[in-house]
Amino acid sequence: MEKKLAGLAFWLKFQGLPDFTKDFWVRQGMKGYRRAKPGRDSRRPVSFQLLGQLVGCLNNVCSTGYEAVLFRAAFALAFFGAFRISELVSPSKREKGGLGESDVRCGEDRLAILIRKSKTDQRGKGKTVQVFALPGSPLCPVKLVSEFIAIRPGGGEVPFLRHQDGSFLSRFQFNAIFKRCLGVLGLEGEKFSSHSFRIGAATEAVRWGLDDAAVKRIGRWESRRFRSYVRPQLVIG
């Protein structure tokens, strides 16, 4: 349908006619069509085991030790906090976004993370997410985030996740390092995306026996839509 509309728009422009394909009623009709005909989302989840493998290869993938610590914290937050990538990192190296410096509070046994605005919170009421420690585990999110806090440059209300030179960790960079890690592990990067961490959080929560209410709390889901994220049949590692 979208290809046909694009072709029609080109023909109308070529003929010098008004392009009605951008009109409100056409856009609303396409929204309804997409809802009625959803595409099959086959992105694979990042499992707990795969997360460990990703974190383990960062020293060989990242250019500096600082970068490895940065991405260990970013991957741990993405998984254990079930974050959407827009909630976590900046749109670009120079455009602020994601978590702010004051949004992350690290205690001995948990992280308290404020999400100021999200896809389901367009009014910006904000929501605090708690991520608990995993004592003794190399994947403990409190440990990995604490290690990053200890070396990150401070100063001002800037994005929490940033590079040593002060530039912001961007969506593109997050995905690039993620895909490089997958390549090192011999996995097909096109079968994953940054959303695979959120998908993995839901999948693993169900595999660990958590009930629907608990899973919804983890990912801030307000309906049973989280069920579409539960994909144990696609788990690798």
N, C-alpha and C positions, 0 to 999 in steps of 0.2 A: 504493500500500500504506500509506504513512504517513497519507494523508488518511482512508483507511478505518479505520485503527487509532484515529485521533483521534476519528472519529465514534463508534466503538464505545466508546471511553473516556468520551465525553460521555453516551452512552446509559446506561452502567453507573452513572455518578455520579448521573444523573437518577433512576434506579430504586433508588438506595441500595444497589447491589451492589458487591462488591469489584472494583477495577480491576486485572485480571490483565494488561492490556496493558503494564504497567511491569515485569512479572516478568522474571527473568533469562533464562528460556528464550525469551521473546518478543523481548527485545533482541538476544540472540545470533542468533536466526533472521533478524532484520532486517539485522544486520551481514552475514550470509552472503548475503542477497538483494541487498544493495548491491554486494557484490563480484562477484556473478554478473551483475548488470545495471548496469554502470557508466554514468553519464551522460556524454554527449559534452561534453568540455571544449573550448570554442571560443574561449577567451580569446586575444587577439592578443599576440604578443611585442613587447617594446620592442627594436627593432633599434639598432645602433650609430648609424645615421643619425638615427633618431627620438630617441635619447638626446640627440644634439647639438641638435636642435630644442627639446626640452624644457628643457634647460639654458639655451639661448639666450633663452627667453621668460620666465625667472624674474624678471628685473628688472622686468618689466611686470606680473607676477602677484603678487609678494610685496609686503608693506606697507613693508618697510624693506630697506636694503642688507644688514644682518645676516641677515635671513631668506633673502634670495636666496643668500648664501654658504652658509648652513646647508643649504638644500635642494639646492644644487649638490653638496655633499658627500654628502648622503643618497642622491640619485639615482645618483651615481657608485658609491657603495658597494653599493647594491642591485643594480646591473648587473654591475660587474666582480667583485664578491664572490659573485654568485648567491645573495644572502641570502633566506631566508624573512623576512617582515616581522616576525615575533615575535623573530627573532634580532637584528634591527637597531634597532628603536625600542621605546618603552615602550607598555604597554597604554593609558595615559591620561597627562594632563599632570602628575598627582601620584603615579602609581604607577610605581615603578621597574621597568625591564625593558630588554631589548635589550642593546646593547653598553655596557659600563662604561667609565669614563674611562681606567682602566689596561689595558683590553683592546686598545687601539689604539696601536701603535708605528709611528712614521713615520720611515723612513730616506730616503736620497737617491734610491734607485732602486726602493723597494718599501714596501708597508705590511704589517706583521705583525699580524694581527687574531685574537684569541682568542675563539672561540665557546665559552662555558662550558657551555651546555646547548642541545640542539636536539631536534627531533622524533624524530630517529634516535639520539639520545644522551640517553635519559631518566635515566641514572645520573649524568650530569654529569661524564664523564671529561674533556671539553673537547677542542677541536681548534683548531690554529692554521692560519689561512688566509693565504696570501701573495698580495697583489695588486701587480702590477708596474707601473712607470711607463710612460707613453707619451710619450717626449721630443718636444717640439714640438707636441703635440696639445692643443687647448683642453679636451679631455675627459680629460686625464691624471688618473687618480684620485689619484696622489700629490700633484699640484699642487693639486687642488681640496680635498682633505682638509687639506693643509698650510695653505691659506688660511683654512679654518675654524678650525683649531687656533690660529692666530695671533690670532683675535679672540674665541674662546669664553671665557666666564667659567669659572675653575677653582675647585677646592676640594672635597676629599673624594672618596670613591668613588661618584660619581653617574653617571647615564647620559651617555654620550659626546655624543649628539645632543640638545642642549637649546637653548632660546630664550635671548635676551639677559637676560630677567628671572629665569632659572634654572629655569623650568618645563621639563618634558620634552617632546621631540617625540613625539607620540602616533601610533598607527596611523591614527586618524581624520584627523588633520591631514596626514599623509603622503598619504593617499588624496585628501583634499580639494584640496590644491595640485596633485597629479598630474592630477586630473580637470579642474581649471581650466586647466592648461597644454594639455591635450588639446583643450579647448573653444576656446582661443585659436588652436590650430592647425587648427581645423575638423574635428576627429576626434570620433567617437562614444565618449564615456567609458564607456558600459555594455559596450563590447566589450573593455575592459581592466580590470585590477585590479592591486594591488600585486605580485601574483605574476607579472605580465607581465615584470617585470625579470628574474626568475629564468628564466622561459620564454625570454626574449630571450637570456640568457647561453648557454643550451644551443643555441638555434637558430643564433646567430652563430658559436659555436665550431665547429659542424658545417659551416656555410657557409664558414668560413675553413680547412677541411681538417683539423681536429684529429681524431685517432682516438678510439675509444670510451673508452679508458683515460684519456686527457687530459680529456675532457668529464666523466667521472665524478669525477675529482679536483677539477675546478672547482666542481661543485655538491655535492660530498660524497655522491654517489649510490653505493650499494653493489651495485646491480644494473643491468640494462639498462632499468629503468623510466624512465630519463632520456629514452629514445626518444620517450615520449609528450609530452615537452616540445619536441621539435624540430618546428617548424611554419613552414617557409620559405614555404609557400603563404599564410600569414596575415600576412606581413610588410608593414608600411606604412612607406614612407620608407626 
